């Protein structure tokens, strides 16, 4: 959708990896921290495809269906000099599974905690044969 057809066709012939870089803008982050799910605790049928609407196109995103076997972790009180690298897509499943991430309401959030401010950027890596 975002590249000229010839370029996309060439790049998509080989392994494609998408990694998100996420960090708080201010810290320590105590409101709506980011949780990550251990990819080894997930299965392909845990992911539910949903449309993602943009002004000029429709993309796709995956939501996660609840399953008791999922193992979730979070990093308490993250500061702005700490980042998470999140593998969100890998066309070659031999290089490991893809996990999930989501913000959550932590029950021990102090009442005077500042609202969460965070930033996330996506990077794509296209591998040669």
N, C-alpha and C positions, 0 to 999 in steps of 0.2 A: 504493500500500500504506500510506502514512503520512499521507495527507490525507483529509478527507471527500470522497466521490465527486464532489459538486457542485463543490467547490473544485478538485480535480484535473482534472476535465473542462474547466473554464474555463481553467486555467493551461496545460494541455497543448495548447491550440488554436494556440499561437504558439511562437516560438523559446524553447528551454530550454537553458541552459548550466550545466554543473557544473564548478566549479574547486576543486581541492584546494590548501590552503595547508600547506606542509611546512617544518619547520625542526628542527635539532638542539636538544636541551634543554641540552646542554653541548658545549663545543668546545675545541679544534678536533676535529672529527669525523674519526677515522681508521679506525674499525672499521665495516665494512658500509656504506660510503657509498651515497648514492642516485644512480643513473644514470638519465638520461632519453634516450629515443630520438627523434631528429628525425622529426617527423610526416611531413615530405615524403619520407622514405625508407620509409614504411610504406604498405601497401595493405590494403583491408578484409579480404581473406582471411588476413592475418597474425594477426587476432584470433580466438581460440577461446573461445566462450561456455562458461562453467562455472557450476554452481549455487553459490550462497553461502547457507549455512544459518544461520538465526537461531533463537532459541528459539520464536518465534511465527510465522515465515514463511520463505519461500524466496525469495531474491533472485538476482541474476545479476551476475557479474563476468567480465571478459575476461582470459584469459592470452594471451601472445604466442608464436607459433610462430617458431622461429629462421629467419632469412633473412640471407644474406651482405650484402645491399644495405642492411640497417639500419645507421644511423650513431648510435652511442651516445656520450654525453658525461657527465661528472660534474664536480662542483665539489669540488676537494680541500680538505681541512682547513676545512670550513664551521664557522662560529662561530654561537653562539645568536642573534646579532643579524642573521643572514642568513636569508632565506626563499626558497623556490621556489614560484611559482604554476604549477600544473599543470592545463592544460585537459584534463579527462577525458571530457567529453561535450559535444557541440554538435549539436542537432537540425537546424541549418542548415549543411550541408556547404559552402555558398558562403562561409562565414566561416573556412574553413581546416580542415585535418585535425586529428585527435586523435592524439597520440603515446602513448607508454607510459613507465612508470617502474618501477624495481625496485632493490632493494638488491643489492649484490654483494660477494663476498669479494675484496678488493684484495690482490694477491700481495705488495705492499710494506708491508702493515700491520705496524707495529712490534710485537714480542711483548709489550711492556708497555702497549699501547694500551688505554684504558678501553673497556668494552662500549658499543655505541651506545645512546643514549637520544634518541628523537625524538618529535615529535608531528605529527599530520596532522589537519586539519579540512576538512570539505566544505562548500561554499557553493553554493547554487542561485540562478540568476538567471532570472526569468521575464519575457520581454519582451512589451510591448504591441504590437498590430498597427501 
